[in-house]
Amino acid sequence: IRAVEEALYTKNIDEEFNPSICTIESDGNLLCIQNSKIENLKVEVNGIRPCGGAIVLNSLEVTDETISFTCDSPSFAKDDWLTIIANIRLGKDVYKVGEEKEIVLNGEEFNNQSFTVRLANVSNNKEDGCGGEDFSETACGFVVEFVDIITKYNINSSNTNIVAWSASEMRKYLNVIENEEDSGTIFKALPEKLQKVIIPTKVISGKVSSDKEDFESEDKLYLLSTKEIYVTAATHDPITKTRQLDYYKEQKVTWDEFKTPAVKYYNDEATQWWLRSAPGKTCPRVTASGGLDASYLYFIYGVAPAFRIG
């Protein structure tokens, strides 16, 4: 770390160089990004040179780091979250859709249980709508989802409050909401380093009627919508301003014919799980066979959140 900081200060004598994040390359030198510009930084180290990892910087000082002397190829399963984010920000095409990783959830509800997450999306195509001013970010960029159900919960505790996702009890259960002390049960259970690399996401959850504006919120964790899984969604698709995730697109998943990849398990049993709610008395859910249906908001079904990293 001292060698890195010395190299940074030396480089700054000749030019302004204040990167935010760097990866440690196989030769022990750094590849850094500064204002979307990528540059190399040579580091003189006495002793064994590291060959992997990442470094976060603030005003030329190292604020976080992971250093590896094991020269393995990049792997979503093995790389720590800081290294993954550094590779993503540097535009390295090293992680593929469908790759999986184990994480441990803490807190009383999970008691250090291990769960599997999957890289469900890497594309950010403008042709599909990504980047549009009124388009949901929930299926754009690097999206990670839980492969299976982590717990069970309701969208709302009663059907008397007919709301969209943005005002649901489920959203409060997943996310830390300002001035809500009992919010964020699931987010708080995530590993601390993962919490740091999850980015806020614009979540669109449909509208009451055609002449109204879409409900919109900004969240760290969210449920997927019907369209984000199925290429065809029949009548259970009130949320339209989004796209099918790369993983489900590659699998050619449909709600009626090829639906096996949409099946998720809870305690080793295929179990139905909630999708993101739009305004109305019912909310879409994936059936135990991977099909599509809808239920009242107070029913307790599986929860398999998604989130974006970057």
RODO-2510 file (C-alpha; in nm, 4 decimals, decimal comma):
residues 310
     n   res          X          Y          Z
     1     i     0,0000     0,0000     0,0000
     2     r     0,2859     0,2375     0,0778
     3     a     0,4351     0,1558    -0,2628
     4     v     0,1023     0,2324    -0,4332
     5     e     0,0634     0,5667    -0,2596
     6     e     0,4256     0,6573    -0,3415
     7     a     0,3678     0,5720    -0,7091
     8     l     0,0555     0,7889    -0,7116
     9     y     0,2307     1,0893    -0,5609
    10     t     0,5232     1,0481    -0,8024
    11     k     0,2898     1,0365    -1,1033
    12     n     0,1099     1,3457    -0,9770
    13     i     0,4285     1,5493    -0,9982
    14     d     0,4068     1,5331    -1,3783
    15     e     0,0305     1,5214    -1,4268
    16     e    -0,2935     1,5316    -1,2311
    17     f    -0,3807     1,1721    -1,1526
    18     n    -0,6491     1,1001    -0,8939
    19     p    -0,8162     0,7657    -0,9727
    20     s    -1,1048     0,6286    -0,7682
    21     i    -1,0439     0,2574    -0,8169
    22     c    -0,7726     0,0317    -0,9618
    23     t    -0,7238    -0,3369    -1,0255
    24     i    -0,3992    -0,5144    -0,9431
    25     e    -0,2825    -0,6753    -1,2653
    26     s    -0,0949    -1,0062    -1,2985
    27     d     0,2404    -0,8209    -1,3126
    28     g     0,1726    -0,6408    -0,9829
    29     n     0,1103    -0,3031    -1,1456
    30     l    -0,2228    -0,1188    -1,1427
    31     l    -0,4880    -0,0454    -1,4013
    32     c    -0,6828     0,2597    -1,2844
    33     i    -0,9848     0,4594    -1,3944
    34     q    -1,0120     0,8375    -1,3624
    35     n    -1,3049     1,0264    -1,5138
    36     s    -1,3770     0,7369    -1,7529
    37     k    -1,0118     0,7364    -1,8646
    38     i    -0,8131     0,4166    -1,8033
    39     e    -0,4404     0,4370    -1,7284
    40     n    -0,1611     0,2104    -1,6064
    41     l     0,0357     0,2812    -1,2911
    42     k     0,3712     0,1125    -1,2342
    43     v     0,4368     0,0176    -0,8716
    44     e     0,7845    -0,0593    -0,7360
    45     v     0,7525    -0,3238    -0,4652
    46     n     1,0306    -0,4760    -0,2576
    47     g     0,9472    -0,8438    -0,2166
    48     i     0,6820    -1,0666    -0,3676
    49     r     0,4517    -0,8795    -0,6059
    50     p     0,0754    -0,9363    -0,5783
    51     c    -0,1047    -1,0493    -0,8930
    52     g    -0,4693    -0,9804    -0,8207
    53     g    -0,7178    -0,7733    -0,6235
    54     a    -0,8342    -0,4137    -0,6241
    55     i    -0,7695    -0,0806    -0,4527
    56     v    -1,0090     0,2050    -0,3738
    57     l    -0,8590     0,5540    -0,3513
    58     n    -0,9604     0,8924    -0,2217
    59     s    -0,7305     1,1915    -0,2752
    60     l    -0,4358     0,9598    -0,3459
    61     e    -0,4847     0,7636    -0,0250
    62     v    -0,5898     0,3993    -0,0162
    63     t    -0,9240     0,3650     0,1655
    64     d    -1,0021     0,0006     0,0894
    65     e    -0,8169    -0,2851    -0,0713
    66     t    -0,8048    -0,6544    -0,1397
    67     i    -0,4687    -0,8024    -0,2350
    68     s    -0,4133    -1,1487    -0,3770
    69     f    -0,0951    -1,3444    -0,4369
    70     t    -0,2896    -1,6276    -0,6020
    71     c    -0,2774    -1,5719    -0,9761
    72     d    -0,6100    -1,7235    -1,0762
    73     s    -0,8165    -1,6015    -1,3699
    74     p    -1,1019    -1,3644    -1,2768
    75     s    -1,4015    -1,5560    -1,1447
    76     f    -1,7384    -1,4282    -1,0262
    77     a    -1,7520    -1,7222    -0,7861
    78     k    -1,4089    -1,6617    -0,6304
    79     d    -1,3382    -1,2887    -0,6631
    80     d    -1,4320    -1,0673    -0,3705
    81     w    -1,6895    -0,7938    -0,4320
    82     l    -1,4322    -0,5139    -0,4463
    83     t    -1,2388    -0,6899    -0,7220
    84     i    -1,5592    -0,7611    -0,9125
    85     i    -1,6605    -0,3951    -0,8996
    86     a    -1,3152    -0,2768    -1,0037
    87     n    -1,3209    -0,5089    -1,3063
    88     i    -1,6710    -0,3898    -1,3974
    89     r    -1,5808    -0,0194    -1,3740
    90     l    -1,2692    -0,0765    -1,5820
    91     g    -1,4847    -0,2376    -1,8508
    92     k    -1,3202    -0,5788    -1,8323
    93     d    -1,5343    -0,8459    -1,9954
    94     v    -1,4459    -1,1182    -1,7459
    95     y    -1,7795    -1,2165    -1,5881
    96     k    -2,0528    -1,3977    -1,7787
    97     v    -2,4286    -1,4174    -1,7427
    98     g    -2,5317    -1,7188    -1,5354
    99     e    -2,2180    -1,7318    -1,3193
   100     e    -2,2963    -1,7979    -0,9535
   101     k    -2,1498    -1,7011    -0,6158
   102     e    -2,2133    -1,8062    -0,2561
   103     i    -2,2907    -1,5416     0,0061
   104     v    -2,3761    -1,5657     0,3757
   105     l    -2,6716    -1,3786     0,5297
   106     n    -2,6467    -1,2832     0,8954
   107     g    -2,8950    -1,1653     1,1565
   108     e    -3,1487    -1,3576     1,3610
   109     e    -3,3656    -1,4461     1,0620
   110     f    -3,0865    -1,6172     0,8678
   111     n    -2,8257    -1,7132     1,1300
   112     n    -2,5326    -1,7156     0,8854
   113     q    -2,7055    -1,9269     0,6231
   114     s    -2,5377    -1,9604     0,2852
   115     f    -2,7274    -1,8677    -0,0325
   116     t    -2,6394    -1,8591    -0,4011
   117     v    -2,6643    -1,5471    -0,6158
   118     r    -2,6450    -1,5381    -0,9949
   119     l    -2,5248    -1,2777    -1,2421
   120     a    -2,8536    -1,2329    -1,4272
   121     n    -2,7673    -0,9397    -1,6546
   122     v    -2,4634    -0,7552    -1,7907
   123     s    -2,5997    -0,5627    -2,0903
   124     n    -2,7124    -0,2017    -2,0920
   125     n    -2,8550    -0,1741    -2,4431
   126     k    -3,0174     0,1549    -2,5370
   127     e    -3,2039    -0,0338    -2,8102
   128     d    -3,3911    -0,2223    -2,5363
   129     g    -3,4716     0,0996    -2,3517
   130     c    -3,1878     0,1104    -2,0982
   131     g    -3,0846     0,4640    -2,0176
   132     g    -3,4210     0,6066    -2,1132
   133     e    -3,5574     0,8783    -1,8892
   134     d    -3,8796     0,6886    -1,8137
   135     f    -3,7352     0,3353    -1,8221
   136     s    -3,6783     0,1129    -1,5197
   137     e    -3,3127     0,0321    -1,4417
   138     t    -3,4041    -0,3030    -1,2857
   139     a    -3,2908    -0,5092    -1,5880
   140     c    -3,0059    -0,2862    -1,7077
   141     g    -2,6364    -0,3139    -1,6263
   142     f    -2,4956    -0,5702    -1,3846
   143     v    -2,7952    -0,7295    -1,2144
   144     v    -2,7545    -1,0006    -0,9523
   145     e    -3,0442    -1,2149    -0,8303
   146     f    -3,0839    -1,4838    -0,5675
   147     v    -3,0991    -1,8206    -0,7410
   148     d    -3,3542    -1,9495    -0,4902
   149     i    -3,5971    -1,8192    -0,2288
   150     i    -3,4330    -1,6825     0,0862
   151     t    -3,7455    -1,6331     0,2989
   152     k    -4,1239    -1,5868     0,2791
   153     y    -4,3175    -1,2635     0,3229
   154     n    -4,6255    -1,0737     0,2035
   155     i    -4,6442    -0,7736    -0,0288
   156     n    -4,8763    -0,6075     0,2246
   157     s    -5,0348    -0,7380     0,5417
   158     s    -5,3863    -0,6616     0,4185
   159     n    -5,5663    -0,5901     0,0924
   160     t    -5,7199    -0,2684     0,2180
   161     n    -5,4153    -0,0655     0,1098
   162     i    -5,4030    -0,0982    -0,2685
   163     v    -5,0585     0,0326    -0,3564
   164     a    -4,7749    -0,0253    -0,5944
   165     w    -4,4326    -0,1609    -0,5071
   166     s    -4,3072     0,1833    -0,4051
   167     a    -4,5346     0,1944    -0,0971
   168     s    -4,5436    -0,1754    -0,0111
   169     e    -4,4412    -0,3446     0,3107
   170     m    -4,2242    -0,5755     0,1018
   171     r    -4,0125    -0,2822    -0,0173
   172     k    -3,9658    -0,1691     0,3430
   173     y    -3,8730    -0,5248     0,4447
   174     l    -3,6001    -0,5388     0,1782
   175     n    -3,4640    -0,1837     0,1908
   176     v    -3,3411     0,0618     0,4500
   177     i    -3,5976     0,3431     0,4353
   178     e    -3,5067     0,6821     0,5787
   179     n    -3,6689     0,7489     0,9194
   180     e    -3,8025     0,3913     0,9325
   181     e    -3,6127     0,2161     1,2133
   182     d    -3,7547    -0,1311     1,1483
   183     s    -3,6851    -0,1248     0,7728
   184     g    -3,4158    -0,3031     0,5744
   185     t    -3,4207    -0,6468     0,7356
   186     i    -3,2875    -0,8146     0,4212
   187     f    -3,0363    -0,5455     0,3199
   188     k    -2,8869    -0,5398     0,6695
   189     a    -2,8402    -0,9185     0,6524
   190     l    -2,6165    -0,8939     0,3438
   191     p    -2,2361    -0,9118     0,3817
   192     e    -2,0962    -0,5665     0,4609
   193     k    -1,8685    -0,5577     0,1548
   194     l    -2,1609    -0,6463    -0,0713
   195     q    -2,3716    -0,3671     0,0788
   196     k    -2,1026    -0,1185    -0,0250
   197     v    -2,1100    -0,2124    -0,3948
   198     i    -2,4880    -0,2292    -0,4450
   199     i    -2,5980     0,0810    -0,6347
   200     p    -2,9322     0,2660    -0,6128
   201     t    -3,1725     0,1570    -0,8856
   202     k    -3,4655     0,3383    -1,0439
   203     v    -3,7558     0,0975    -0,9984
   204     i    -4,0725     0,1514    -1,2051
   205     s    -4,3764    -0,0404    -1,0892
   206     g    -4,6599     0,0469    -1,3226
   207     k    -4,9505     0,2899    -1,2987
   208     v    -5,3097     0,3025    -1,1805
   209     s    -5,4472     0,3907    -1,5237
   210     s    -5,3279     0,5001    -1,8657
   211     d    -5,3683     0,8693    -1,7814
   212     k    -5,1563     0,8490    -1,4645
   213     e    -4,7803     0,8562    -1,4083
   214     d    -4,5877     0,5374    -1,3317
   215     f    -4,4990     0,4711    -0,9704
   216     e    -4,1243     0,5141    -0,9308
   217     s    -3,8836     0,4553    -0,6424
   218     e    -3,5092     0,4327    -0,5848
   219     d    -3,4033     0,1093    -0,4154
   220     k    -3,1015    -0,1064    -0,3397
   221     l    -3,3042    -0,4317    -0,3398
   222     y    -3,6155    -0,5051    -0,5439
   223     l    -3,8320    -0,7878    -0,6721
   224     l    -3,8275    -0,8718    -1,0398
   225     s    -4,1265    -0,7956    -1,2596
   226     t    -4,3053    -1,0297    -1,4965
   227     k    -4,1468    -0,8852    -1,8093
   228     e    -3,7977    -0,9161    -1,6613
   229     i    -3,8368    -1,2954    -1,6597
   230     y    -4,0725    -1,3938    -1,9396
   231     v    -4,0430    -1,3064    -2,3075
   232     t    -4,4236    -1,3242    -2,3219
   233     a    -4,6271    -1,2344    -2,0172
   234     a    -4,9936    -1,2750    -2,1108
   235     t    -5,2198    -1,0546    -1,8961
   236     h    -5,0046    -1,0496    -1,5838
   237     d    -4,7733    -0,7736    -1,7029
   238     p    -4,8769    -0,4304    -1,5725
   239     i    -4,5127    -0,3167    -1,5586
   240     t    -4,4038    -0,2533    -1,9172
   241     k    -4,1137    -0,0050    -1,9014
   242     t    -3,8462    -0,2675    -1,8521
   243     r    -3,6880    -0,5580    -2,0431
   244     q    -3,6155    -0,9274    -2,0085
   245     l    -3,2986    -1,0018    -1,8130
   246     d    -3,0094    -1,1482    -2,0129
   247     y    -3,0181    -1,4769    -1,8207
   248     y    -3,3852    -1,5466    -1,8898
   249     k    -3,3486    -1,4211    -2,2458
   250     e    -3,0632    -1,6658    -2,3112
   251     q    -3,2762    -1,9426    -2,1613
   252     k    -3,5689    -1,8393    -2,3873
   253     v    -3,8059    -1,8454    -2,0907
   254     t    -4,1796    -1,8056    -2,1506
   255     w    -4,4618    -1,8128    -1,8980
   256     d    -4,6519    -2,0927    -2,0711
   257     e    -4,4112    -2,3198    -2,2620
   258     f    -4,0480    -2,3128    -2,1451
   259     k    -4,0650    -2,2008    -1,7837
   260     t    -3,8271    -2,4350    -1,5964
   261     p    -3,5517    -2,1696    -1,5473
   262     a    -3,8031    -1,9589    -1,3516
   263     v    -3,8463    -2,2295    -1,0857
   264     k    -3,6998    -2,1413    -0,7456
   265     y    -3,6636    -2,3590    -0,4365
   266     y    -3,7191    -2,3117    -0,0660
   267     n    -3,5843    -2,5804     0,1660
   268     d    -3,5192    -2,7986    -0,1410
   269     e    -3,8829    -2,7782    -0,2551
   270     a    -4,0037    -2,5895    -0,5625
   271     t    -4,2036    -2,2990    -0,4216
   272     q    -4,4021    -2,0073    -0,5618
   273     w    -4,2423    -1,6637    -0,5287
   274     w    -4,3480    -1,3017    -0,5561
   275     l    -4,2808    -1,0626    -0,8426
   276     r    -4,2884    -0,6832    -0,8178
   277     s    -4,6321    -0,5357    -0,7618
   278     a    -4,8147    -0,2746    -0,9626
   279     p    -5,1293    -0,0979    -0,8328
   280     g    -5,4185    -0,3377    -0,7907
   281     k    -5,5759    -0,5954    -0,5614
   282     t    -5,3458    -0,8747    -0,6774
   283     c    -4,9752    -0,9170    -0,7406
   284     p    -4,8041    -1,1465    -0,9944
   285     r    -4,6142    -1,4513    -0,8705
   286     v    -4,4195    -1,7374    -1,0227
   287     t    -4,5765    -2,0747    -0,9563
   288     a    -4,3898    -2,3793    -0,8263
   289     s    -4,3683    -2,5085    -1,1844
   290     g    -4,2251    -2,1788    -1,3155
   291     g    -4,5506    -2,0531    -1,4633
   292     l    -4,7272    -1,7261    -1,3965
   293     d    -5,0231    -1,6407    -1,1755
   294     a    -5,1430    -1,3690    -0,9373
   295     s    -5,2502    -1,3641    -0,5728
   296     y    -5,3795    -1,1281    -0,3082
   297     l    -5,1152    -0,9043    -0,1540
   298     y    -5,1432    -1,0475     0,1974
   299     f    -5,0557    -1,4040     0,0936
   300     i    -4,7141    -1,5202     0,2132
   301     y    -4,4948    -1,6449    -0,0698
   302     g    -4,1250    -1,6748    -0,1488
   303     v    -3,8871    -1,3777    -0,1651
   304     a    -3,5926    -1,3793    -0,4109
   305     p    -3,4585    -1,0227    -0,4379
   306     a    -3,2395    -0,8752    -0,7086
   307     f    -2,9943    -0,5841    -0,6980
   308     r    -2,7463    -0,4013    -0,9195
   309     i    -2,3740    -0,3650    -0,8618
   310     g    -2,1351    -0,1164    -1,0164
***
